[in-house]
């Protein structure tokens, strides 16, 4: 496929998609580096081996997976020009995204209540890694929420239709990536 052919709009759309994928690949590399460092550090003598992750992390995972489903439903609705349903699903996705962050912080509170600290003299390198990786993911979910707010604003303004929904598609791609990334991370923490 020749990427230089097509209308200026088609070329612009392809460029936007490619830039998003470049960003996603760079994020994958960052998280791969952190999880690799986690693996290497797990050979330390002071590494915690009996750590139980809080139940809020599991609940937040379910919430994030559900939010990917609602984003897909929003995309399906706009493909059939059902703007009202699309807006509804986007709003539900927003609520689920905020709920994910709330549950993550609740999970951190549960860990602290169990006596696990992320920094300071009583902290553990294990928890420092978990905190770093989870907080960086939360920051990216915040970025996803900001992009979702832009998509929602554009949807309410009537910018999307069955013929033009690139912004919604890009937002959904980023959101699904964040979902898959968290599923990978939670499985990594549970099984490694």
PyMOL commands that set and color helices and strands:
alter all, ss='L'
color gray80, all
select helices_A, chain A and resi 8-41+55-79+83-113+125-156+166-191
alter helices_A, ss='H'
color red, helices_A
deselect
rebuild
show_as cartoon
